[in-house]
Amino acid sequence: MRIPSGFKRVETGIAIGVLAVCAVIFLPRGASASEQSRVREAGDELRQMGESFRQFRRNNGYYPPDTVVGKLPPEMRSRFREHNPFQGLTPIGGQYDYEHHADSDILCVCIVGSSIIEPPTLDDAMALDAYIDDGDLRTGNFRAVDGGFAYAFDRK
């Protein structure tokens, strides 16, 4: 017995429809998982950097001097041999900037943008704050600052 060719078209249409529905249901979850992964990666990098700078101070009695955006202090190269988070973009956008000013009482790693580099979105920054801090960009060790966001890892 011969099956009419129209049946194959209907069957193909149904299969495509089922796949489209599955894509609509599961793709947003995948994107959300990817965003969460980037936020966790950035949070883990900030914590690692903070601990590395604190360890440097314990070993040497001082913190390295301030650097420009995207540049790891030379004194810290041995601690970041395998992966220098200051090179390139952060997992959520922007670049890292180590801040240590003689007149400041807070040492931090900032995430900043520039005229050609987009800073993190507010949603990503809020998610990062919730991951590593208190969930409020106005308080805690991770805060919104002029031109970006800062993770304060120590006070003098």
Rosetta blueprint (number, residue, H / E / L):
1 M L
2 R L
3 I L
4 P L
5 S H
6 G H
7 F H
8 K H
9 R H
10 V H
11 E H
12 T H
13 G H
14 I H
15 A H
16 I H
17 G H
18 V H
19 L H
20 A H
21 V H
22 C H
23 A H
24 V H
25 I H
26 F H
27 L H
28 P H
29 R H
30 G H
31 A H
32 S H
33 A H
34 S H
35 E H
36 Q H
37 S H
38 R H
39 V H
40 R H
41 E H
42 A H
43 G H
44 D H
45 E H
46 L H
47 R H
48 Q H
49 M H
50 G H
51 E H
52 S H
53 F H
54 R H
55 Q H
56 F H
57 R H
58 R H
59 N H
60 N H
61 G L
62 Y L
63 Y L
64 P L
65 P L
66 D L
67 T L
68 V L
69 V L
70 G L
71 K L
72 L L
73 P L
74 P H
75 E H
76 M H
77 R H
78 S H
79 R H
80 F H
81 R L
82 E L
83 H L
84 N L
85 P L
86 F L
87 Q L
88 G L
89 L L
90 T L
91 P L
92 I L
93 G L
94 G L
95 Q E
96 Y E
97 D E
98 Y E
99 E E
100 H L
101 H L
102 A L
103 D L
104 S L
105 D L
106 I E
107 L E
108 C E
109 V E
110 C E
111 I E
112 V E
113 G L
114 S L
115 S L
116 I L
117 I L
118 E L
119 P L
120 P L
121 T L
122 L H
123 D H
124 D H
125 A H
126 M H
127 A H
128 L H
129 D H
130 A H
131 Y H
132 I H
133 D L
134 D L
135 G L
136 D L
137 L L
138 R L
139 T L
140 G L
141 N L
142 F E
143 R E
144 A E
145 V E
146 D L
147 G L
148 G E
149 F E
150 A E
151 Y E
152 A E
153 F E
154 D E
155 R E
156 K L
